[in-house]
Amino acid sequence: MKEFEYIDGVKILSNCPICNSHYHANEIHVIEENSNGHLLHVQCKKCKSCVIAVVITNNMGVNSITLITDLDSRDVVKFKNSEPISINDVLDLHKELVQNEKLIFNH
């Protein structure tokens, strides 16, 4: 994974949203890039919080969406192309939790 602090001349992900520490270029990992934008992951050296960011550059400028997460960069790569969770997946999990409530919550 490539590392850098600038995309198309614009400084991105300057500070940690949790502790406000300054990120360094070697902390920002490009997970994926294409002509539409970049998927980035950064972990703060000070507080260890992680952020995933999608940075999109076009003729309107630079837009970004960030998400605080507990995923590390390997997890982002692992899950980025996985199938979305369906409503049936959620219902199956709920059913399993209800059926095994004593096993799960009474330890």
C-alpha positions in Angstrom: 0.0 0.0 0.0 1.3 3.4 -1.0 1.6 6.1 1.7 1.3 9.9 1.3 -0.2 13.0 2.7 -1.3 14.8 -0.4 -3.8 13.9 -3.1 -3.8 16.1 -6.2 -2.0 18.8 -4.3 -4.5 18.9 -1.5 -3.5 18.1 2.1 -5.8 15.5 3.5 -6.4 13.9 6.9 -4.3 16.4 8.9 -5.4 15.7 12.4 -6.9 12.8 14.4 -10.6 13.4 15.1 -10.3 11.8 18.6 -7.2 13.4 20.1 -6.4 16.1 17.5 -2.8 14.9 17.1 -1.2 15.7 13.7 -1.0 12.7 11.3 2.3 12.1 9.5 2.5 11.0 5.9 3.7 7.5 6.8 0.5 6.9 8.9 -1.8 7.4 5.9 -2.2 4.2 3.8 -3.9 4.2 0.4 -6.0 1.1 0.2 -7.4 1.7 -3.3 -7.2 4.4 -5.8 -8.9 5.0 -9.2 -9.7 7.9 -11.4 -12.7 8.8 -9.2 -10.9 8.9 -5.9 -9.0 7.2 -3.1 -9.9 4.9 -0.2 -7.5 5.6 2.7 -6.9 4.2 6.2 -5.0 6.0 9.0 -4.2 5.0 12.6 -3.2 7.7 15.1 0.1 7.0 16.7 -0.9 8.7 19.9 -4.4 7.3 20.7 -4.5 4.3 18.3 -7.9 5.3 16.8 -8.4 4.5 13.2 -10.1 6.4 10.4 -11.3 5.2 6.9 -11.7 8.0 4.4 -13.0 8.2 0.9 -11.6 11.2 -1.0 -13.1 12.1 -4.3 -11.6 14.6 -6.6 -13.4 16.0 -9.6 -14.0 19.3 -11.5 -16.1 20.5 -8.5 -13.1 20.1 -6.1 -12.2 17.6 -3.4 -14.8 15.9 -1.2 -14.2 13.5 1.6 -16.2 11.2 3.9 -14.5 9.9 7.0 -15.5 7.1 9.4 -14.0 6.3 12.8 -13.5 2.6 12.9 -11.8 -0.3 14.8 -10.7 -1.9 11.5 -7.1 -2.0 10.7 -5.9 -1.5 7.1 -5.8 -5.3 6.5 -9.5 -5.6 7.6 -10.5 -2.8 5.2 -8.9 -4.7 2.3 -10.6 -7.9 3.5 -14.1 -6.4 3.8 -14.2 -3.8 1.1 -15.3 -6.2 -1.6 -17.3 -8.6 0.5 -21.1 -9.1 0.1 -23.3 -6.7 2.0 -25.1 -7.9 5.1 -28.7 -8.8 4.1 -31.8 -8.4 6.2 -31.9 -12.2 6.4 -28.4 -12.2 7.9 -29.6 -9.8 10.6 -32.7 -11.9 11.3 -30.6 -15.1 11.5 -28.2 -13.5 14.0 -31.2 -12.3 16.1 -32.7 -15.7 16.1 -29.4 -17.3 17.1 -28.9 -14.8 19.9 -32.5 -15.4 21.3 -32.1 -19.2 21.1 -28.7 -19.1 22.9 -29.3 -16.1 25.2 -28.3 -18.1 28.3 -25.1 -19.4 26.8 -24.1 -16.0 25.6 -25.1 -13.6 28.4 -25.0 -15.7 31.6 -21.2 -16.3 31.8 
